[in-house]
Amino acid sequence: PTPFPLHLSPSIKTALERKLPIVALESTLISHGLPYPQNLEVANKAEEIVRNNGAVPATIAILDGVIKVGLTSEDLGRLASPGAKILKASVRDLPIVVSKKWDAATTVAATATIASWVGIKVFATGGLGGVHRDGHNTMDVSADLTVLGTCPIAVVCAGAKSILDIPRTLEYMETQGTLVVGYKTNDFPAFFVPRSGCPVPYRLDTPEEFAQLIYTHFQLNLNSGIVIAVPIKESDAALGDQVEKSIQIALKDAETKGIAGKELTPFLLARINQLTSGTSLKANVALILQNVGVAAEIASCLARLEGMQEF
């Protein structure tokens, strides 16, 4: 028994016992990242894609103060509801949310931490948080980066969000000891667009290679994470110039309105969606679903590799 309220769904309990492939999924994109009803549609579609690729989805959230790994359709609906009061919880927020028995969606940092607690090794999300533009002055650096320096998990993502200072984000991950590897790319992706102009330190091209990498990482007992950077498909990407202009306008709007901290990223993404007439939202959905599929393939290869090593 765990010393805190933690609930594993029956499918996750079974998967852990039988060493089946599992993919962790965050819930902030449901409650704070996408508008209703797309948020619920994407949450359900993401779980479906994981299953179709031979793995078990483990969407993570906190409901009534209980940390839940693996959600019901009712849970997903509750998180997606536009009228629901769902907090955005990073790692620092877990004690207050659990002690007060609140509802909260988990960020990349919190999801990675909880997934690691229960032994899940692969996690899919849209894009990482990172060093915000002007972060060298404001010190606004996402806890995603500090957690990935101390949490052994592989995160499949479309790089870091385009709204961030990507060169400084990569530098910060290097300092934290987080391994960054491009999936079929030499250029670190930038969320809405496939290339940031920053090279990735390493590149691998198959799920099998990534499974071997993750297996080796855990064999070495490293207490740090791996970022698997998957570029959005050219056909799904938003126009780079349009996105950058929209980001600049959104950043100025946020500054004018005094929006900062954990409210900044949801505001910027929503404002950019308005300014791009929905093209950024379509790109966001496409990259999330692509990442989920890649993560499930890697998790399935990893489970097979771990099974082979036992004999």
N, C-alpha and C positions, 0 to 999 in steps of 0.2 A: 504493500500500500504506500502511496505517495503522501508526503506531509502537507499537501495542498490540494485544492479541488481540481482534479484533472480527470477528464472523461474521455476514454477512447471508444469510438464507435465499434460495434461488433465486427465490421469489415476490417477495421484497422487492427483490432486485437488479433483477429485470425491471420491477417497478412504478416504481422510481426512474429507471431508464433511459428508460422510456416515459412518465414523468410521470403515472402513474395515481394515483388517490386512495388514500391510506394513512391508517390510524388506528392510532396507538400505543396499546398496552394495558400496564398495569403487572402485575407478578406478585406483589407483596406480598399482595394480596387472595386469591391462590391459596394461598400458603404460610402466611400469618399472619392473614388477615382473615375467612376462612370455614372452617367445619368440613368434614371429609371425610364423605361424597363430594360434598356440594354444591359444594365448591370446584372440583372437576374438571368437574362438570356446567356450572357457570357459566362457567368458562374456555372450554369448547368452545362453549357457546351464544353467548357474546359474539363469538367469532370467526365463528360462523355468521351472526349478525345483521349484522356488518360486511360480509361477503360478499354477503348478500341485499340490502344497500343499495348495492351497486355499488362497494365499496371493498376494499382488501386489509388484513387484520389483521396488525399487527406487535407481537405480545406480546414483551416484553423481559425478559431475566433473565441471570444469570451462572452458567454451568455449567462446572465444572472450570477456573475462572479465565478462561473465554472469555466475553466480552460478546456475547450473542446477540440479534439483532434479527430476529424471526420464528422461532417455535418449532415443532418437530414434535409430533405427538401423544404420542410417548414422552417428550419434554421436559416437556410439560404434566403427564403422569402422574407424572413424577419430582418435580416441584415440589409436586404435590398430595398425595403419599404421606404418611400420618400418621407414619410411622417415619423419614422422611428428615430429615437435619440440614441445614436450609436457613436461612442467616442472613438477616436483614432489613437490606438495604444501602441507605443514603442516599448522597449524593454523597461525603461524607467517607470512607466505607468502601470506595469503589471501589479505591483503590491496594492496600490490604491484601488484599482479596478476590481481586483479579487476581494479585497477586504470590504469594500462598499457594495459588493454584489451588483455591479453595473454591467451593462452590455458594451462591448468594444470590438471593433475590427482591428486585426493585428497588422502592423507594418511589416516590411521585409525583415527588419531587425528582430521584432518580437516573434514573427513566424519562424525565422531561422533558429532562434533560441529554443522555442518550444519543440520544434521538429527534432532538433538535436538531442533534447532531453529524452525523447522516447525512442531514439535510434533511427530516425529517418535521415537518409544521406543525400537525397536529391530533392530540390525545391525549384519550382518554376514561378516566375513573376514576369511583369512587363518590363520595367526598367528600374535600375538601382537609384536610390538617393545618392547624394554625393556632396561635393563642395559647391555651394551656391555661387553664382556670379557675384563678385565683390565679397566673397566669403573670406578673403585674406584680410578684409577690414571688419566685417561683421562677425566673423568666427562662426557663421552658419554652416555647419558641416553635419550631414545626416548621420544618425547613429547606425544606419545600415553599414557604414564603412568601418566603424570601430568594432561592431559585432562581428563582421566578417574577418576581422583580425584575430578574434578569440573564439570563434565557433566553427567546429569541423563540419562543414556541409558544402555541397556543391549547388550553386545557384545558377540556373539557366535564365538568362535575361537578354534583352535587346540593348545591352550596354547600359550606360547611364542616361537619365532623362536629358533631352536636348536643352532644357531650361538651365542646365548646370554648367559650371566651369569644368569641362571634361579633362583638359590637361592636368589641372590641379587634382581632380578626382583620381586620376590614374597615379599621380605621384603619391597621394595619400594612401592608396591601396598598397603601393610598393612599400611604403614605410611601415604599414601594418602587417606586412608579410602575407598578403592575400595574393594567391596565384591567379593571374588573368590569362585566359586562353581563348583565342578566336575559334569559332566553329565555322570552318570553311572560309575563313577570312583572315587577311593580314592587317585589316584596318578596324580599329575599335568602333563598333556601331554607336549611333547616337539616337536611339529610341525611334523617333519618327522617320529618321533617314538612316540608310545602311552604313554610311561612312562619316566619321568625325574628323578625319585627317590625322588622327593619332594612331601610330602603329601598335599592334598588340605584341606583347613579349614573345608569345608562342602561338602556334596554330596546330590544330588537329582537324581531321576531316571525316571521321566516322564515329558513330555511337560506341562502337567496340573500343576504339582508342580512348575515348573519354571514360568508359567503364574501367579500363585498365588503369587510367590515371587516378580515378577516385579510389579504386581498390588499393593502389600503391600508397596514396596519401594517407589512408586509414591504417595501413600496415606500418607506416612510419610514425604513427601516433602524433601527428601534427595537430595542434589545437588552433588551426586557422582554416579559413574557407577557400573555396575555389570559385571564381567567376567564369562561367561559360558564356561567352558573348556571341549571340546569334543575330546577325544582321537581318532586319526586315527585308522581305522580298522587294525588288525594284517596283514590281507591279502594285504593291500595297503601300509603298512609301509616299509620304507627303512631299510636296515640292520644297527643297531645302531653303530657297530664297524666301518663299512665302512663310515658312515656319519661322525663320530667323527674324523677319520683320514683325511677325505676330508676337514672338517672344519679347522683343524690345518694347513693343507697345504694352504688353501685359505686365512686364516688369515695372514700367513707369506707372501704370495704373495701380499696381500693388503698393508702390512707394507712396503715391498720392493718398491712398486709402489707409495707409499705415498697417498693411497686412504683412505679418512676419511669422516666424516660428512654424509650428505644425500646420497652420492654416495656409501657408504660402503656396505649397505645391498644388493642393486641390484647387485653389483660386487660379493659379497660372494655367493649369491644364484646362479648366472650364473656360477661361477667357480666350485661350488660344483656339479652342474648339469653336467659339463664337466667331473669332476673327478669320478663321480658315473655312468658315461655312460648313463645318462638319468633317472636312477631310482629315483633320488631325485625329478626330474620334475614330474614324474608320481605320486609320493606320494603327491607332492604339489597340483596337480590338483585334486586328489581324496579327499584330506582333505577339500579343498575349497568347492567342490560340496556337500560333506557330511554336512559341517557346514551350508550351505545355506538351505538344506532340514530341518535340525533340527530347524534353526531359523524360517523358515516358519511355521512349526508345532507349535512352541511356540507362534509366533505372532497370529496365528489363534485361539489358546486356549485363549490368552489374550483378543482378540477382543470379543470372546464369553463371557468371564468373565465380561468384562467391560459393555457389553450390558445387561447382567443379573442384574448387580448392579444398572442399571438405573431404574429398575421397582420395 
